[in-house]
C-alpha cells in the first residue's frame, strides 16, 4: 500500500513519474482564467487565518467572495448556512469544513486541500476534525508571520508567471494600472467579461446598460449597435491595459441571424422592462457576440466560451445568498450546430479569433472537438481549443476524459492546459494536480506501447501542455 500524498501522487507508472518529476513539476504556471482580486494582489494582502483564504466571507456590497466548491462540500455534510457563509466564527467554519473534508473520499477537493496544506504550510498530516485546532494554529501563525504567505508571496512561491483576472467592461482597471507600474516578478492582466451586456433576458440588464453608458458620459444607449460600439471601445481600453483574453459565461451558444430592427426592438423592450421573446433575444445576442468576436480577432484577444451550466437552481437560496454561492448544476445543451454556425460566419470573412470552448457537460467533448477541427488554421497551432475540464469536471475522471477526447479527435500535444477558475490564491496546487494526471495518462500510453518512449517528443509534449503552449497561445513574454 502506498503512503498517502507521497511525491508520486496520481503517478501510477514509471514513465509517468519520469515525465512529471523531470519535465513538468518545476515549470512556471500561466493561470489564464481566474477570479482572484487584482486589488488584493496590489495591496499584497496578508491573511489572519486559513478560513479567510479558503472559505472567504462578504464584500462591502453584501456579495460573497470565497470558494463555493468548499461551501457545497460543507452543505453536503449538513453544515448550517450560518456556518457556511454566515457570521459564524472563522474557526467554527474551518472546523466544519475539516469535518466535511474528512468524509470526502474520492472528491478532488480532498486532494486539493491537503496538497495546499503540504505545499504552502509543510503540513503532511491529513486534515480531520480531530486535528483541525492544531492545523488552525499552525497555519494562522504562518499566515501572520511568513512573508512568503502574503498574496504576492503565494503567487511567487507557486511559480506563477501570468495571471488573467476576470473583469467587467465598465471596470476602471485602476488596480491593474497600479500593478503594471511595479516589478512583481509576474504579470497580471485583465480579461474582458461582457456577460451582463449580452444577457438581455436576465434581471438587471437595463441597469447595467445604463452603467455602461455612464462610463462614456451618456445617460443611456439607444440601440443594439450602440451597445456593440460601446463594448468595442471598452475592449480598446482593456487592450491598452494588457488584456489578452475575453471570457463569456453563457447558458448555451445561440446563433440566430436577424435584422438590426429585430435586435433593436429586443433592446428597446428590455430597456423598458417589457418581455423579450426567445427569438428576439437570440437575434440581439448573436449580433453582439459576432461584433465582439470580430473585435477580438482584430486585437488578437482570445475568446473563451464557457457554457452548459444552469445557475442558481435553488430559488430560495438564490434569493437569500445571491449568485456565485454554490447553487449551480451541469446543464444539458444541444447547441453544437449553433457553435459551428457562429464559427462559420466569422470564418467567412477571416475574423474568427483564437477560441477556447469549455462545456460543463462531458458529453459535449467529442462534439466540440470535431467542430473545432473544422476551423483550425495556420495562424497558430491549435487555434481552436477544447478547454480544460472546468468547474464540476476538474476531477481526475473529467481531466482524463477531456484529454482523451483531444487525443482521439484532435491534437493533444497542442493543448493549452489547466486554469484555476478560482477565487483562492492557494488554488495553484490544482495545476500540479493536473500535471500529475496528464503525465500519468501519457505515461500509461507509453508503457502500453501505444506511443514510443521518445524523450525528445515526450518532453516537447509535456512541456507544451504544462506551460509552453499557453505561453505561445496567449503571447506571453
C-alpha positions in Angstrom: 0.0 0.0 0.0 1.3 3.4 -0.9 1.6 6.3 1.6 -1.0 9.0 1.4 0.0 12.0 -0.7 3.6 10.9 -1.4 5.7 12.5 -4.0 4.2 10.2 -6.7 0.6 11.1 -6.0 -1.5 10.2 -9.1 1.6 8.8 -10.8 1.0 5.0 -11.3 3.8 4.0 -13.7 7.5 4.7 -14.0 7.2 6.7 -17.2 4.6 9.0 -15.6 7.0 9.6 -12.6 9.8 10.4 -15.0 7.7 12.8 -17.2 6.3 14.6 -14.1 9.4 14.9 -12.0 11.9 15.6 -14.8 9.8 17.7 -17.2 6.6 19.1 -15.6 7.0 19.5 -11.9 9.0 22.8 -11.8 7.6 24.6 -14.8 6.1 28.0 -14.3 2.3 28.5 -14.3 0.2 30.5 -16.6 -3.2 31.0 -15.0 -5.1 32.4 -17.9 -8.5 32.4 -16.3 -9.3 33.0 -12.7 -11.4 35.2 -10.4 -8.8 36.5 -7.9 -8.8 40.1 -6.9 -6.3 42.5 -8.5 -6.8 44.8 -5.6 -5.7 42.1 -3.1 -2.6 41.5 -5.3 -1.7 45.2 -5.4 -2.3 45.6 -1.6 -0.3 42.3 -1.0 -3.0 41.2 1.4 -1.9 39.3 4.5 -4.5 36.8 5.8 -5.1 36.3 9.5 -6.2 32.7 9.2 -6.9 29.9 6.8 -10.6 30.4 6.9 -10.2 33.8 5.2 -8.2 32.4 2.3 -10.2 29.1 2.0 -13.7 30.0 3.0 -14.0 33.7 2.3 -16.8 36.0 3.5 -18.8 39.0 2.4 -17.7 42.0 0.4 -18.7 45.5 1.4 -21.6 45.4 -1.0 -23.0 42.3 0.6 -21.8 39.9 -2.1 -19.7 36.9 -1.3 -16.1 36.1 -2.0 -14.7 32.6 -1.4 -14.7 29.1 -2.7 -18.1 27.8 -3.5 -16.6 24.3 -4.1 -15.9 24.2 -0.3 -19.3 25.6 0.6 -21.1 22.9 -1.4 -19.0 20.3 0.4 -20.0 21.7 3.8 -23.7 21.8 2.9 -23.5 18.2 1.8 -22.3 17.4 5.3 -25.3 19.1 6.9 -23.5 22.2 8.0 -25.9 25.1 8.7 -25.7 28.0 6.3 -24.8 30.3 9.1 -21.5 28.3 9.4 -21.0 28.1 5.7 -21.5 31.7 4.5 -22.9 33.4 7.6 -21.4 35.2 10.6 -20.1 32.1 12.5 -16.6 32.5 13.9 -13.8 31.7 11.5 -12.5 28.7 13.4 -16.0 27.3 13.6 -16.3 27.5 9.8 -12.8 25.9 9.4 -13.6 23.0 11.8 -16.9 22.4 10.0 -15.1 22.2 6.7 -12.5 19.9 8.1 -15.2 17.5 9.3 -16.8 17.6 5.8 -13.4 17.1 4.1 -12.7 14.0 6.2 -15.8 12.4 4.6 -14.8 13.4 1.0 -13.2 10.2 -0.1 -13.0 10.2 -3.9 -13.5 14.0 -4.2 -10.7 16.1 -5.8 -11.3 18.7 -3.1 -9.8 16.2 -0.6 -6.6 16.2 -2.7 -6.5 19.9 -3.4 -6.9 20.9 0.2 -4.3 18.6 1.6 -1.9 19.5 -1.3 -2.3 23.1 -0.4 -1.5 22.4 3.3 1.6 20.5 2.2 2.8 22.9 -0.4 2.3 26.2 1.5 2.4 25.2 5.2 4.6 22.0 5.1 1.7 20.1 6.8 1.7 16.5 5.7 -0.8 15.2 8.2 -4.3 14.9 6.6 -6.8 17.5 7.8 -9.5 16.0 10.0 -12.0 17.3 12.5 -9.7 16.0 15.3 -6.6 17.9 14.3 -8.4 21.0 13.0 -7.3 23.0 16.1 -3.6 22.3 15.7 -3.6 22.9 12.0 -5.6 26.1 12.5 -3.0 27.3 15.0 0.0 26.5 12.8 -1.5 27.9 9.6 -2.6 31.1 11.4 0.9 31.6 12.8 2.5 31.2 9.3 -0.1 33.4 7.6 0.5 36.2 10.0 4.3 35.9 10.1 5.7 34.3 7.0 6.4 37.0 4.3 6.1 34.3 1.6 2.5 33.8 2.5 1.2 37.2 1.6 -0.8 37.3 -1.7 2.2 38.2 -3.7 4.4 35.8 -1.8 2.0 32.9 -2.6 1.9 33.8 -6.3 5.7 33.9 -6.5 6.1 30.7 -4.4 3.7 29.0 -6.8 5.9 29.8 -9.8 3.1 31.8 -11.5 4.3 34.0 -14.4 0.9 35.2 -15.7 -2.5 35.9 -14.1 -5.5 36.7 -16.1 -8.2 38.1 -13.9 -11.9 38.4 -14.8 -13.1 42.0 -15.2 -16.3 43.7 -16.3 -16.2 46.1 -19.2 -17.1 49.0 -17.0 -14.3 48.4 -14.6 -11.9 51.3 -14.2 -8.9 48.8 -14.1 -7.3 51.1 -11.5 -5.7 48.2 -9.7 -4.3 46.8 -12.9 -2.8 50.3 -13.7 -1.1 50.3 -10.3 0.2 46.7 -10.7 1.6 47.5 -14.1 3.9 50.1 -12.6 5.5 47.6 -10.2 8.2 44.9 -10.7 6.2 42.0 -9.4 8.1 39.1 -10.9 4.9 38.1 -12.6 2.3 39.7 -14.9 -1.3 40.5 -14.0 -3.7 41.4 -16.9 -7.4 42.0 -17.1 -9.7 39.6 -19.0 -12.8 41.0 -20.7 -16.1 39.6 -19.4 -19.2 41.3 -21.1 -21.9 38.8 -20.0 -24.1 41.4 -18.5 -24.4 43.3 -21.8 -25.3 40.1 -23.7 -27.7 38.5 -21.2 -30.7 40.6 -22.4 -33.3 38.4 -20.7 -31.7 38.4 -17.3 -32.5 40.6 -14.3 -30.5 43.8 -14.1 -29.9 44.1 -17.8 -31.3 47.6 -18.2 -29.5 48.9 -15.1 -26.2 47.5 -16.4 -26.6 49.1 -19.8 -27.2 52.5 -18.1 -23.9 51.9 -16.2 -22.2 51.0 -19.4 -23.5 54.3 -21.0 -22.4 56.2 -18.0 -18.8 55.0 -18.4 -18.9 57.1 -21.7 -20.6 60.1 -20.1 -24.0 59.1 -21.6 -27.4 58.7 -19.9 -28.2 55.5 -21.8 -27.6 53.7 -25.1 -30.4 53.6 -27.7 -29.7 50.6 -30.0 -28.0 47.2 -30.2 -25.4 48.8 -32.4 -24.6 51.4 -29.8 -24.1 48.6 -27.3 -21.7 46.9 -29.7 -19.8 50.2 -30.3 -19.6 50.8 -26.5 -18.3 47.3 -25.8 -15.7 47.6 -28.6 -14.5 50.9 -27.3 -14.1 49.3 -23.8 -12.1 46.5 -25.5 -9.6 49.1 -26.7 -9.3 50.3 -23.1 -8.7 46.8 -21.8 -6.2 46.1 -24.6 -4.3 49.2 -23.5 -4.0 47.6 -20.1 -2.6 44.3 -21.4 -5.8 42.3 -22.0 -5.0 39.0 -23.8 -8.3 37.1 -23.3 -12.1 37.6 -23.0 -14.5 35.3 -21.2 -18.1 34.6 -21.8 -20.1 32.7 -19.2 -23.3 31.9 -21.2 -26.0 29.3 -20.7 -25.7 28.0 -24.2 -24.3 29.0 -27.6 -27.0 30.7 -29.7 -26.8 31.7 -33.3 -29.8 33.4 -34.9 -29.2 35.9 -37.5 -31.8 38.6 -37.9 -32.3 42.2 -38.9 -30.9 45.2 -37.0 -34.6 46.2 -36.5 -35.3 43.0 -34.6 -32.2 43.4 -32.4 -33.1 47.0 -31.7 -36.7 46.0 -30.8 -35.4 43.4 -28.4 -33.1 46.0 -26.9 -35.9 48.6 -26.6 -38.2 46.1 -24.9 -35.6 45.0 -22.4 -34.7 48.6 -21.5 -38.4 49.4 -20.9 -38.9 46.3 -18.7 -41.1 44.5 -21.3 -40.9 40.8 -22.1 -38.5 39.8 -24.8 -39.2 36.6 -26.8 -36.5 33.9 -27.1 -36.2 34.6 -30.9 -35.7 38.4 -30.3 -33.2 37.8 -27.5 -31.1 35.4 -29.7 -31.0 37.9 -32.6 -29.7 40.5 -30.2 -27.2 38.2 -28.5 -25.9 36.9 -31.9 -25.4 40.4 -33.2 -23.4 41.4 -30.1 -21.4 38.2 -29.9 -20.4 38.5 -33.6 -19.4 42.1 -33.1 -17.2 41.2 -30.1 -15.6 38.2 -31.8 -14.6 40.3 -34.8 -13.0 42.9 -32.5 -11.2 40.1 -30.6 -9.7 38.9 -33.8 -8.6 42.3 -34.8 -6.9 42.9 -31.4 -5.5 39.3 -31.1 -7.6 38.7 -28.0 -8.5 35.1 -27.2 -12.2 34.4 -27.0 -13.2 32.0 -24.2 -16.7 30.5 -24.2 -18.0 28.7 -21.1 -21.4 27.0 -21.3 -23.7 24.2 -20.2 -24.3 25.4 -16.7 -27.7 26.1 -15.1 -27.1 28.7 -12.4 -28.9 29.5 -9.2 -31.2 26.5 -9.4 -32.3 26.7 -5.7 -34.6 29.7 -5.9 -34.9 30.1 -2.1 -31.2 30.1 -1.5 -30.5 32.3 -4.5 -32.9 34.9 -3.1 -31.2 34.7 0.2 -27.5 34.4 -0.8 -27.2 35.7 -4.3 -25.2 34.4 -7.3 -21.9 32.5 -7.2 -22.6 30.9 -3.9 -22.7 27.2 -5.0 -26.2 26.6 -6.1 -25.5 25.7 -9.8 -25.6 22.5 -11.8 -24.5 20.9 -15.0 -26.8 21.6 -17.9 -27.6 19.5 -21.0 -27.1 21.7 -24.0 -27.8 20.9 -27.7 -26.1 23.9 -29.2 -23.2 22.2 -31.2 -24.8 23.2 -34.5 -25.1 26.8 -33.4 -21.4 26.8 -32.3 -20.4 25.7 -35.8 -22.6 28.3 -37.4 -21.1 31.0 -35.2 -17.6 29.9 -36.2 -18.5 29.6 -39.9 -20.0 33.1 -40.0 -16.8 34.6 -38.7 -14.6 32.3 -40.8 -16.2 33.6 -44.0 -14.6 37.0 -43.5 -11.4 35.8 -41.9 -12.5 37.2 -38.5 -12.6 34.1 -36.3 -10.5 34.8 -33.2 -8.4 32.3 -31.3 -11.1 30.5 -29.3 -11.2 28.2 -26.3 -14.5 26.3 -25.8 -15.4 25.0 -22.3 -18.5 22.9 -21.7 -19.6 21.8 -18.2 -21.1 18.6 -19.8 -18.5 15.9 -20.5 -20.9 14.5 -23.2 -20.0 17.6 -25.3 -16.3 16.9 -25.5 -16.3 14.8 -28.7 -18.8 17.1 -30.5 -16.8 20.2 -29.6 -13.5 18.7 -30.6 -14.8 17.7 -34.0 -16.3 21.1 -34.5 -13.1 22.8 -33.6 -11.2 20.6 -36.0 -13.2 22.1 -38.9 -11.9 25.6 -38.1 -8.2 25.2 -37.4 -5.8 27.4 -39.3 -2.2 28.3 -39.8 -2.5 31.4 -37.6 -1.3 29.5 -34.6 -1.0 25.7 -33.8 -4.2 24.7 -32.0 -6.0 28.0 -32.8 -9.3 26.4 -31.8 -9.1 24.7 -28.4 -11.2 22.4 -26.3 -10.9 24.0 -22.9 -9.6 22.2 -19.8 -12.0 20.2 -17.7 -13.8 23.0 -15.9 -15.7 23.5 -12.6 -17.6 20.4 -11.8 -15.4 18.5 -14.3 -12.0 19.3 -12.9 -11.7 15.9 -11.4 -9.3 13.1 -12.4 -12.0 11.5 -14.4 -13.0 14.8 -16.0 -9.5 15.8 -16.9 -8.7 12.3 -18.3 -11.9 12.3 -20.4 -11.2 15.8 -21.8 -7.6 14.9 -22.7 -8.7 11.6 -24.3 -11.2 13.4 -26.4 -8.4 15.7 -27.6 -6.1 12.6 -28.1 -8.8 10.7 -30.1 -10.1 13.5 -32.2 -7.7 16.5 -32.1 -4.1 17.2 -31.2 -3.4 16.8 -27.5 0.2 18.0 -27.9 -1.1 21.5 -28.7 -3.4 21.7 -25.7 -3.0 25.0 -23.7 -3.6 23.2 -20.4 -5.0 24.0 -17.0 -6.6 27.0 -15.4 -7.6 27.6 -11.8 -11.0 29.3 -12.4 -10.7 30.0 -8.7 -11.1 32.8 -6.2 -8.5 31.4 -3.8 -4.8 32.3 -4.0 -3.8 28.9 -2.7 -5.5 27.0 -5.6 -2.4 26.9 -7.8 -2.0 23.4 -6.4 -4.6 22.4 -9.0 -2.0 23.0 -11.7 0.2 20.4 -10.0 -2.8 18.1 -9.8 -3.5 18.5 -13.5 0.1 17.9 -14.5 0.3 14.7 -12.5 -2.8 13.4 -14.1 -1.6 14.4 -17.6 1.8 12.8 -17.1 0.1 9.6 -15.8 -2.2 9.4 -18.8 0.6 9.9 -21.3 2.9 7.6 -19.3 0.3 4.9 -19.4 0.0 5.1 -23.2 3.8 4.8 -23.5 4.1 1.8 -21.2 1.3 0.1 -23.1 3.3 0.6 -26.3 0.8 3.0 -27.8 3.3 5.8 -28.1 7.1 5.5 -28.3 9.4 6.3 -25.4 11.0 9.1 -27.5 12.4 11.5 -25.0 12.5 14.5 -27.4 8.9 14.1 -28.4 7.6 13.4 -24.8 9.5 16.3 -23.4 8.0 18.6 -26.0 4.5 17.4 -25.4 4.7 17.6 -21.6 6.4 21.0 -21.6 3.8 22.3 -24.0 0.7 21.0 -22.2 2.1 22.2 -18.8 3.3 25.6 -19.8 4.7 26.2 -23.3 1.5 26.1 -25.4 -0.3 28.6 -23.2 2.7 30.9 -23.3 2.8 30.8 -27.1 -1.0 30.9 -27.5 -1.6 34.0 -25.3 1.6 35.7 -26.5 3.2 36.0 -23.0 6.8 37.2 -22.9 
